[in-house]
Amino acid sequence: MKRLITMTAVAIAGYASAASAALPEVVIGAGTGAPVRTPYCQGFDRTLSADTIYVLTGLYYVEPGASLTIEPGTIIKGHDATGGTLIVTRGGQIFAQGTP
């Protein structure tokens, strides 16, 4: 029984990787060549769609008066080398409705 569960988990992980591998990747934030923790300030409304994988670089601030909408099923990865971090400042808004 344990072997069956393990094989099922591997099959699901492989399916998820294959499905996300087909999506284009877009870098948002300061960029992958920026020094660690370089800030990027979003002062406009932006929507991240589920048909793209987003790579978050540096310190990504959603500024007061701006909003970030994240569609259900959207994949956002943090870039390790630049310390990809999302920060919603006071007065900024984030709208994210997840899926089970």
OpenMM code with the backbone's topology and positions (N, CA, C; nanometers):
from openmm import Vec3, app, unit

residues = "MET LYS ARG LEU ILE THR MET THR ALA VAL ALA ILE ALA GLY TYR ALA SER ALA ALA SER ALA ALA LEU PRO GLU VAL VAL ILE GLY ALA GLY THR GLY ALA PRO VAL ARG THR PRO TYR CYS GLN GLY PHE ASP ARG THR LEU SER ALA ASP THR ILE TYR VAL LEU THR GLY LEU TYR TYR VAL GLU PRO GLY ALA SER LEU THR ILE GLU PRO GLY THR ILE ILE LYS GLY HIS ASP ALA THR GLY GLY THR LEU ILE VAL THR ARG GLY GLY GLN ILE PHE ALA GLN GLY THR PRO".split()
positions = [
    Vec3(0.0818, -0.1190, 0.0000),
    Vec3(0.0000, 0.0000, 0.0000),
    Vec3(0.0869, 0.1265, 0.0000),
    Vec3(0.1940, 0.1258, 0.0795),
    Vec3(0.2820, 0.2414, 0.0871),
    Vec3(0.3434, 0.2713, -0.0496),
    Vec3(0.3802, 0.1675, -0.1228),
    Vec3(0.4395, 0.1849, -0.2548),
    Vec3(0.3388, 0.2487, -0.3506),
    Vec3(0.2135, 0.2108, -0.3426),
    Vec3(0.1098, 0.2668, -0.4289),
    Vec3(0.0935, 0.4166, -0.4023),
    Vec3(0.0936, 0.4570, -0.2777),
    Vec3(0.0798, 0.5983, -0.2425),
    Vec3(0.1995, 0.6773, -0.2964),
    Vec3(0.3183, 0.6219, -0.2811),
    Vec3(0.4386, 0.6889, -0.3296),
    Vec3(0.4337, 0.7049, -0.4810),
    Vec3(0.3965, 0.6015, -0.5513),
    Vec3(0.3906, 0.6072, -0.6967),
    Vec3(0.2850, 0.7078, -0.7424),
    Vec3(0.1719, 0.7150, -0.6722),
    Vec3(0.0674, 0.8108, -0.7062),
    Vec3(0.1183, 0.9529, -0.6869),
    Vec3(0.1893, 0.9778, -0.5767),
    Vec3(0.2436, 1.1112, -0.5501),
    Vec3(0.3438, 1.1512, -0.6577),
    Vec3(0.4277, 1.0584, -0.7002),
    Vec3(0.5252, 1.0868, -0.8045),
    Vec3(0.4539, 1.1170, -0.9356),
    Vec3(0.3494, 1.0436, -0.9667),
    Vec3(0.2747, 1.0667, -1.0900),
    Vec3(0.2085, 1.2036, -1.0885),
    Vec3(0.1508, 1.2424, -0.9759),
    Vec3(0.0870, 1.3736, -0.9649),
    Vec3(0.1912, 1.4844, -0.9768),
    Vec3(0.3038, 1.4704, -0.9097),
    Vec3(0.4103, 1.5710, -0.9166),
    Vec3(0.4616, 1.5842, -1.0594),
    Vec3(0.4771, 1.4733, -1.1280),
    Vec3(0.5222, 1.4764, -1.2668),
    Vec3(0.4221, 1.5452, -1.3573),
    Vec3(0.2931, 1.5223, -1.3336),
    Vec3(0.1880, 1.5870, -1.4122),
    Vec3(0.1897, 1.7373, -1.3901),
    Vec3(0.2019, 1.7804, -1.2631),
    Vec3(0.2036, 1.9242, -1.2318),
    Vec3(0.3241, 1.9913, -1.2962),
    Vec3(0.4388, 1.9257, -1.2924),
    Vec3(0.5590, 1.9830, -1.3530),
    Vec3(0.5440, 1.9937, -1.5039),
    Vec3(0.4880, 1.8918, -1.5661),
    Vec3(0.4709, 1.8934, -1.7108),
    Vec3(0.3720, 2.0012, -1.7519),
    Vec3(0.2647, 2.0187, -1.6743),
    Vec3(0.1646, 2.1195, -1.7069),
    Vec3(0.2223, 2.2591, -1.6927),
    Vec3(0.2973, 2.2847, -1.5866),
    Vec3(0.3526, 2.4187, -1.5663),
    Vec3(0.4704, 2.4454, -1.6599),
    Vec3(0.5369, 2.3411, -1.7069),
    Vec3(0.6504, 2.3599, -1.7971),
    Vec3(0.6046, 2.4174, -1.9313),
    Vec3(0.4791, 2.3970, -1.9675),
    Vec3(0.4279, 2.4464, -2.0940),
    Vec3(0.3945, 2.5954, -2.0884),
    Vec3(0.3876, 2.6530, -1.9699),
    Vec3(0.3519, 2.7934, -1.9546),
    Vec3(0.4757, 2.8825, -1.9692),
    Vec3(0.4590, 3.0009, -2.0275),
    Vec3(0.5720, 3.0931, -2.0367),
    Vec3(0.6054, 3.1525, -1.9000),
    Vec3(0.7318, 3.1876, -1.8779),
    Vec3(0.7743, 3.2513, -1.7536),
    Vec3(0.8029, 3.3983, -1.7794),
    Vec3(0.7561, 3.4830, -1.6886),
    Vec3(0.7784, 3.6271, -1.6973),
    Vec3(0.8423, 3.6723, -1.5668),
    Vec3(0.9507, 3.7465, -1.5763),
    Vec3(1.0179, 3.8006, -1.4585),
    Vec3(0.9515, 3.9326, -1.4231),
    Vec3(0.9106, 3.9467, -1.2953),
    Vec3(0.8554, 4.0738, -1.2496),
    Vec3(0.9372, 4.1218, -1.1300),
    Vec3(0.9506, 4.2511, -1.1173),
    Vec3(1.0307, 4.3075, -1.0097),
    Vec3(1.1545, 4.3737, -1.0653),
    Vec3(1.2598, 4.3727, -0.9853),
    Vec3(1.3835, 4.4423, -1.0211),
    Vec3(1.4618, 4.3716, -1.1317),
    Vec3(1.4371, 4.2428, -1.1535),
    Vec3(1.5082, 4.1669, -1.2565),
    Vec3(1.6106, 4.0731, -1.1956),
    Vec3(1.6449, 3.9670, -1.2661),
    Vec3(1.7357, 3.8652, -1.2143),
    Vec3(1.8800, 3.9131, -1.2054),
    Vec3(1.9166, 4.0190, -1.2769),
    Vec3(2.0531, 4.0706, -1.2717),
    Vec3(2.0734, 4.1774, -1.1646),
    Vec3(1.9654, 4.2124, -1.0949),
    Vec3(1.9734, 4.3178, -0.9932),
    Vec3(2.0420, 4.2663, -0.8671),
    Vec3(2.1036, 4.3578, -0.7902),
    Vec3(2.1609, 4.3164, -0.6618),
    Vec3(2.0531, 4.2606, -0.5688),
    Vec3(2.0949, 4.1823, -0.4724),
    Vec3(2.0011, 4.1189, -0.3787),
    Vec3(1.9138, 4.2245, -0.3124),
    Vec3(1.7865, 4.1924, -0.3050),
    Vec3(1.6849, 4.2747, -0.2373),
    Vec3(1.6697, 4.4157, -0.2942),
    Vec3(1.6892, 4.4309, -0.4234),
    Vec3(1.6659, 4.5590, -0.4886),
    Vec3(1.5157, 4.5849, -0.4925),
    Vec3(1.4691, 4.7038, -0.4512),
    Vec3(1.3247, 4.7295, -0.4502),
    Vec3(1.2688, 4.7629, -0.5881),
    Vec3(1.1453, 4.7225, -0.6091),
    Vec3(1.0678, 4.7599, -0.7271),
    Vec3(0.9331, 4.8066, -0.6745),
    Vec3(0.8884, 4.9232, -0.7150),
    Vec3(0.7636, 4.9795, -0.6643),
    Vec3(0.6588, 4.9814, -0.7740),
    Vec3(0.5504, 4.9045, -0.7520),
    Vec3(0.4394, 4.9003, -0.8467),
    Vec3(0.3401, 5.0082, -0.8065),
    Vec3(0.3282, 5.1115, -0.8875),
    Vec3(0.2378, 5.2209, -0.8579),
    Vec3(0.1163, 5.2218, -0.9484),
    Vec3(0.0816, 5.1084, -1.0038),
    Vec3(-0.0309, 5.0963, -1.0972),
    Vec3(-0.1047, 4.9661, -1.0682),
    Vec3(-0.2252, 4.9504, -1.1249),
    Vec3(-0.3016, 4.8265, -1.1077),
    Vec3(-0.2467, 4.7211, -1.2035),
    Vec3(-0.2314, 4.5986, -1.1529),
    Vec3(-0.1742, 4.4906, -1.2337),
    Vec3(-0.2493, 4.3616, -1.2043),
    Vec3(-0.2672, 4.2783, -1.3066),
    Vec3(-0.3290, 4.1471, -1.2916),
    Vec3(-0.2306, 4.0407, -1.3371),
    Vec3(-0.2101, 3.9395, -1.2523),
    Vec3(-0.1269, 3.8245, -1.2876),
    Vec3(-0.2215, 3.7116, -1.3272),
    Vec3(-0.2077, 3.6622, -1.4492),
    Vec3(-0.3006, 3.5619, -1.5009),
    Vec3(-0.2459, 3.4201, -1.4858),
    Vec3(-0.3371, 3.3252, -1.4863),
    Vec3(-0.3028, 3.1848, -1.4641),
    Vec3(-0.2336, 3.1210, -1.5848),
    Vec3(-0.2276, 3.1900, -1.6975),
    Vec3(-0.1652, 3.1310, -1.8163),
    Vec3(-0.0157, 3.1632, -1.8258),
    Vec3(0.0413, 3.2160, -1.7171),
    Vec3(0.1825, 3.2532, -1.7135),
    Vec3(0.2406, 3.2188, -1.5766),
    Vec3(0.3673, 3.1779, -1.5730),
    Vec3(0.4392, 3.1598, -1.4469),
    Vec3(0.5185, 3.2878, -1.4240),
    Vec3(0.5060, 3.3458, -1.3051),
    Vec3(0.5750, 3.4704, -1.2726),
    Vec3(0.6909, 3.4411, -1.1785),
    Vec3(0.8073, 3.4991, -1.2079),
    Vec3(0.9251, 3.4859, -1.1233),
    Vec3(0.9452, 3.6208, -1.0549),
    Vec3(0.9242, 3.6246, -0.9250),
    Vec3(0.9310, 3.7472, -0.8465),
    Vec3(1.0748, 3.7726, -0.8034),
    Vec3(1.1297, 3.8893, -0.8409),
    Vec3(1.2687, 3.9213, -0.8090),
    Vec3(1.2757, 4.0433, -0.7176),
    Vec3(1.3719, 4.0426, -0.6278),
    Vec3(1.3918, 4.1553, -0.5375),
    Vec3(1.2731, 4.1786, -0.4456),
    Vec3(1.2671, 4.2976, -0.3876),
    Vec3(1.1566, 4.3372, -0.3016),
    Vec3(1.0518, 4.4047, -0.3882),
    Vec3(0.9385, 4.3393, -0.4056),
    Vec3(0.8324, 4.3891, -0.4936),
    Vec3(0.7247, 4.4544, -0.4073),
    Vec3(0.7175, 4.5878, -0.4119),
    Vec3(0.6224, 4.6637, -0.3316),
    Vec3(0.4994, 4.6999, -0.4140),
    Vec3(0.3802, 4.6748, -0.3582),
    Vec3(0.2563, 4.7269, -0.4151),
    Vec3(0.2290, 4.8554, -0.3376),
    Vec3(0.2408, 4.9678, -0.4062),
    Vec3(0.2353, 5.1005, -0.3454),
    Vec3(0.0923, 5.1436, -0.3104),
    Vec3(0.0776, 5.2427, -0.2233),
    Vec3(-0.0544, 5.2963, -0.1909),
    Vec3(-0.1277, 5.3427, -0.3172),
    Vec3(-0.2548, 5.3069, -0.3277),
    Vec3(-0.3360, 5.3430, -0.4431),
    Vec3(-0.3284, 5.2430, -0.5572),
    Vec3(-0.2340, 5.1495, -0.5527),
    Vec3(-0.2190, 5.0473, -0.6570),
    Vec3(-0.2787, 4.9153, -0.6085),
    Vec3(-0.3124, 4.8289, -0.7028),
    Vec3(-0.3660, 4.6979, -0.6657),
    Vec3(-0.2980, 4.5882, -0.7474),
    Vec3(-0.2889, 4.4712, -0.6868),
    Vec3(-0.2360, 4.3522, -0.7520),
    Vec3(-0.3440, 4.2457, -0.7445),
    Vec3(-0.3920, 4.2016, -0.8607),
    Vec3(-0.4931, 4.0966, -0.8682),
    Vec3(-0.4245, 3.9698, -0.9177),
    Vec3(-0.4437, 3.8603, -0.8441),
    Vec3(-0.3834, 3.7316, -0.8805),
    Vec3(-0.4969, 3.6349, -0.9093),
    Vec3(-0.5065, 3.5903, -1.0347),
    Vec3(-0.6131, 3.4985, -1.0748),
    Vec3(-0.5937, 3.3612, -1.0113),
    Vec3(-0.7046, 3.2882, -0.9866),
    Vec3(-0.6928, 3.1528, -0.9320),
    Vec3(-0.6059, 3.0646, -1.0217),
    Vec3(-0.5171, 2.9874, -0.9607),
    Vec3(-0.4305, 2.8957, -1.0346),
    Vec3(-0.3014, 2.9574, -1.0837),
    Vec3(-0.2780, 3.0840, -1.0553),
    Vec3(-0.1551, 3.1508, -1.0983),
    Vec3(-0.0360, 3.0985, -1.0186),
    Vec3(0.0752, 3.0751, -1.0860),
    Vec3(0.1979, 3.0281, -1.0212),
    Vec3(0.2945, 3.1461, -1.0113),
    Vec3(0.3400, 3.1732, -0.8877),
    Vec3(0.4390, 3.2779, -0.8646),
    Vec3(0.5558, 3.2134, -0.7914),
    Vec3(0.6749, 3.2274, -0.8487),
    Vec3(0.7958, 3.1718, -0.7882),
    Vec3(0.8814, 3.2868, -0.7360),
    Vec3(0.9443, 3.2671, -0.6210),
    Vec3(1.0381, 3.3648, -0.5685),
    Vec3(1.1781, 3.3328, -0.6181),
    Vec3(1.2494, 3.4305, -0.6686),
    Vec3(1.3852, 3.4128, -0.7191),
    Vec3(1.4809, 3.4147, -0.5999),
    Vec3(1.5488, 3.3028, -0.5739),
    Vec3(1.6358, 3.2898, -0.4573),
    Vec3(1.7496, 3.3905, -0.4544),
    Vec3(1.8195, 3.4070, -0.5639),
    Vec3(1.9401, 3.4900, -0.5663),
    Vec3(1.9122, 3.6371, -0.5369),
    Vec3(1.7894, 3.6848, -0.5705),
    Vec3(1.7568, 3.8254, -0.5456),
    Vec3(1.6617, 3.8424, -0.4275),
    Vec3(1.6244, 3.7330, -0.3622),
    Vec3(1.5358, 3.7405, -0.2463),
    Vec3(1.3959, 3.7854, -0.2823),
    Vec3(1.3363, 3.7243, -0.3847),
    Vec3(1.2028, 3.7621, -0.4317),
    Vec3(1.1001, 3.7645, -0.3186),
    Vec3(1.0458, 3.8830, -0.2897),
    Vec3(0.9509, 3.9018, -0.1798),
    Vec3(0.8414, 3.9980, -0.2236),
    Vec3(0.7155, 3.9641, -0.1944),
    Vec3(0.6019, 4.0502, -0.2243),
    Vec3(0.5632, 4.1253, -0.0980),
    Vec3(0.5558, 4.2589, -0.1083),
    Vec3(0.5195, 4.3423, 0.0060),
    Vec3(0.4066, 4.4348, -0.0378),
    Vec3(0.2927, 4.4246, 0.0304),
    Vec3(0.1807, 4.5135, 0.0026),
    Vec3(0.1821, 4.6213, 0.1106),
    Vec3(0.2102, 4.7454, 0.0707),
    Vec3(0.2216, 4.8548, 0.1670),
    Vec3(0.0829, 4.9024, 0.2104),
    Vec3(0.0794, 4.9769, 0.3186),
    Vec3(-0.0467, 5.0326, 0.3665),
    Vec3(-0.1044, 5.1204, 0.2556),
    Vec3(-0.2283, 5.0946, 0.2198),
    Vec3(-0.2916, 5.1690, 0.1111),
    Vec3(-0.2854, 5.0958, -0.0218),
    Vec3(-0.1993, 4.9959, -0.0335),
    Vec3(-0.1947, 4.9095, -0.1515),
    Vec3(-0.2956, 4.7977, -0.1319),
    Vec3(-0.3363, 4.7342, -0.2398),
    Vec3(-0.4360, 4.6271, -0.2300),
    Vec3(-0.3899, 4.5035, -0.3053),
    Vec3(-0.4278, 4.3874, -0.2505),
    Vec3(-0.4040, 4.2602, -0.3191),
    Vec3(-0.5361, 4.1844, -0.3215),
    Vec3(-0.5681, 4.1309, -0.4374),
    Vec3(-0.6893, 4.0511, -0.4558),
    Vec3(-0.6458, 3.9153, -0.5079),
    Vec3(-0.6621, 3.8136, -0.4250),
    Vec3(-0.6179, 3.6791, -0.4625),
    Vec3(-0.7213, 3.5784, -0.4140),
    Vec3(-0.7917, 3.5173, -0.5071),
    Vec3(-0.8904, 3.4150, -0.4745),
    Vec3(-0.8297, 3.2813, -0.5133),
    Vec3(-0.7937, 3.2012, -0.4156),
    Vec3(-0.7274, 3.0742, -0.4421),
    Vec3(-0.8224, 2.9650, -0.4891),
    Vec3(-0.7647, 2.8520, -0.5261),
    Vec3(-0.8425, 2.7341, -0.5630),
    Vec3(-0.8007, 2.6195, -0.4729),
    Vec3(-0.8956, 2.5287, -0.4423),
    Vec3(-0.8596, 2.4141, -0.3551),
    Vec3(-0.7585, 2.3227, -0.4207),
] * unit.nanometer
topology = app.Topology()
chain = topology.addChain("A")
for resn in residues:
    res = topology.addResidue(resn, chain)
    for name in ("N", "CA", "C"):
        topology.addAtom(name, app.Element.getBySymbol(name[0]), res)
